[in-house]
Amino acid sequence: MPRFVILEHQREGEETHWDLMLEVGDILKTFRLDSPPDGIAQRVAEATSIFDHQRRFLTYEGPVNQGKGCVRRVDVGTYETRSQDSAHWKLALVGQTLSGEYELNRSEANIEAWSFTRS
């Protein structure tokens, strides 16, 4: 089963955000979330598709961005893709905080803008 991680990302001069990272082959598909994992069950989170990360971030915690930020794991687990196309990704997550069916849906207006919600 492929793995996932959610990292709380704190950076100087910016609000905290969370990075959802999904293991796909040798990389981590990454989405920047505006909500912590425990808030996603109650509301839709805004998600922004950002650059792919190295798989080492599945287990990494510590300084990033040349010491200008810090990440810590707030959820880890495995996932299964239920369905996927260019604008929709339905996932079954089994994590410490997020477990169940979730969806990533891309905005028609902006290919980097997605929503992440419990189905």
Protein Blocks (a to p, Z undefined) as FASTA:
>chain_A
ZZddddddddehiacdddddddehjbccddddfbdfklmmmpccdddddddddfklmmgg
cdeehhiaccddfbdcddddfbdcfkbccdddddfklgcjddddddfklmkbccdddZZ
